[in-house]
Amino acid sequence: MKITNEQNDIDYVLFSEEQIKTRVRELGEELTRRYNGKEPVVVCILKGASFFYTDLCRQIKCPIHMDFISVSSYGKDAQSSGIVKLVKDLDNNIKDKDVLIVEDIIDSGLTLKYLREMLSSRKPRSIRTVCLLDKYQSHSPEVATDMKGFNIENQFVVGYGLDYADFYRNLPYIGVLKKECYE
């Protein structure tokens, strides 16, 4: 795969930088209300959610604890392998804590299902999830997120942390990648 100009590889912009900022601010306001009087552990799923996570944490106006976890189900492919592998675990104990999992995108839902089950076994007080993008037609309703930024169709999107083969993460918007870039 040769990438000459990331901007030229985008078919069209799905969500602009301004649309993302507005929606992240709204989600932060809602999370501030939900966690009023609490100190949630906000867990970033690396690497894809890192941009969303950072901006979202800035919008939550209550004390939070930040932690990071890394799982893999894609490798360098455009489609999930169907196998979720833990790459980096949390640094802190979440027993009796309110946990908020921050995900970039829900596609098949396997990653979110895996993390909910694994983290639930550690006896947190609560587990909630927030994702930026939800491919709602690609997964069963039982893996739905508690909060989401946007619903999207089954498109291959990149930017704002989302990648293909570790490229495009730094685009300030979310765009649909041209098919010839990943087929």
C-alpha positions in Angstrom: 0.0 0.0 0.0 1.5 3.3 -1.1 -0.1 6.5 0.3 1.0 9.7 -1.5 -1.4 12.2 -0.1 -3.9 11.3 2.6 -6.3 14.1 1.6 -6.6 12.6 -1.9 -7.5 9.2 -0.5 -10.7 10.5 1.0 -13.9 10.0 -1.1 -15.8 12.6 1.0 -16.0 14.1 4.5 -18.6 12.5 6.6 -18.3 14.7 9.7 -16.4 17.9 9.7 -14.0 19.0 12.5 -16.7 21.5 13.7 -19.5 18.8 13.8 -17.2 16.6 15.8 -16.3 19.4 18.3 -20.0 20.2 18.8 -21.0 16.6 19.4 -18.1 15.9 21.7 -19.1 19.0 23.8 -22.7 17.7 24.0 -21.6 14.3 25.1 -19.3 15.9 27.7 -22.2 17.9 29.1 -24.3 14.8 29.4 -21.6 12.8 31.0 -21.0 15.6 33.5 -24.7 15.4 34.5 -24.6 11.5 34.7 -21.4 11.5 36.9 -22.2 14.5 39.1 -20.9 13.7 42.6 -18.9 10.6 41.3 -15.3 10.1 40.1 -15.5 7.7 37.1 -12.6 5.8 35.7 -12.7 6.9 32.0 -11.0 4.1 29.9 -9.7 4.9 26.5 -9.5 2.0 24.0 -6.2 2.6 22.2 -5.3 3.7 19.6 -8.4 4.7 17.7 -10.3 6.4 20.5 -7.4 8.5 21.6 -8.4 11.7 19.8 -12.1 11.4 20.9 -11.0 10.4 24.5 -8.8 13.4 24.9 -11.4 15.9 23.7 -14.2 14.2 25.6 -12.2 14.2 28.9 -11.7 17.9 28.6 -15.5 18.4 28.3 -16.3 16.3 31.4 -16.6 18.9 34.3 -16.3 16.5 37.3 -13.3 14.7 38.7 -12.2 11.7 36.6 -9.5 9.0 36.7 -8.0 8.3 33.3 -6.8 4.8 32.2 -6.0 3.1 29.0 -6.5 -0.4 27.5 -5.5 -1.8 24.1 -7.1 -4.6 22.3 -6.8 -5.8 18.7 -9.2 -7.4 16.3 -8.1 -5.9 13.0 -4.4 -6.1 12.6 -3.6 -4.5 9.2 -6.9 -5.6 7.5 -9.9 -3.6 6.6 -12.2 -6.1 8.4 -12.2 -7.5 11.9 -10.6 -10.9 12.3 -13.3 -11.9 14.7 -10.8 -12.6 17.5 -10.2 -9.9 20.2 -6.8 -9.9 21.8 -5.8 -7.9 24.9 -2.6 -6.0 24.1 -2.4 -3.6 27.1 -4.4 -4.0 30.3 -5.6 -1.2 32.7 -3.1 0.1 35.2 -5.6 0.5 38.0 -8.0 -1.6 40.0 -11.7 -0.8 39.0 -13.4 -2.7 41.8 -16.4 -0.7 43.2 -15.7 2.1 40.7 -17.9 3.6 38.0 -16.2 2.8 34.7 -16.8 4.6 31.4 -15.4 2.9 28.3 -14.6 5.3 25.5 -14.6 3.6 22.0 -14.0 5.2 18.6 -16.4 3.0 16.6 -18.7 0.1 17.1 -18.6 -2.2 14.0 -19.2 -5.9 14.7 -19.4 -5.1 18.5 -16.9 -7.9 19.4 -14.5 -5.5 21.0 -17.1 -3.8 23.2 -18.7 -7.2 24.1 -15.3 -8.6 25.1 -14.3 -5.5 27.2 -17.7 -5.4 29.0 -17.4 -9.1 30.0 -13.7 -8.8 31.0 -14.1 -5.6 33.0 -17.4 -6.8 34.6 -15.5 -9.7 36.1 -13.4 -7.2 38.1 -16.5 -6.1 40.0 -16.9 -2.4 39.1 -19.9 -0.5 40.6 -21.1 0.3 37.0 -19.9 0.1 33.4 -21.1 2.5 30.8 -19.9 3.0 27.2 -19.7 5.9 24.9 -18.6 5.7 21.3 -18.1 8.3 18.7 -19.4 6.3 15.7 -21.9 3.5 15.7 -22.4 1.3 12.6 -25.7 0.3 14.1 -26.6 -2.0 11.2 -23.4 -4.1 11.6 -24.0 -5.5 15.1 -26.7 -7.0 17.2 -28.7 -4.7 19.5 -27.3 -6.4 22.6 -23.9 -4.8 22.1 -25.3 -1.3 21.8 -23.5 1.5 23.5 -25.0 3.7 26.2 -24.1 6.9 24.4 -22.9 7.7 20.9 -21.8 10.6 18.8 -23.2 9.6 15.4 -24.8 6.7 13.7 -23.2 5.8 10.4 -23.8 3.4 7.5 -21.5 0.5 6.8 -18.7 2.6 5.3 -14.9 2.5 5.8 -14.1 5.7 7.7 -10.8 7.2 8.8 -9.6 10.3 10.6 -9.9 11.7 14.1 -8.1 8.7 15.4 -9.6 6.1 13.0 -7.1 4.4 10.8 -6.4 2.1 8.0 -3.1 0.2 8.4 -2.1 2.9 11.0 -2.5 5.8 8.5 -5.1 8.7 8.4 -5.5 9.0 12.2 -4.3 12.6 12.2 -7.0 13.9 9.8 -9.1 16.5 11.8 -12.4 15.2 10.3 -13.9 11.8 9.6 -14.0 10.8 6.0 -14.9 7.9 3.9 -11.8 6.2 2.5 -11.8 5.5 -1.3 -12.2 1.8 -2.0 -9.1 1.6 -4.1 -7.1 2.4 -1.0 -8.0 -0.7 0.9 -9.2 -3.3 -1.6 
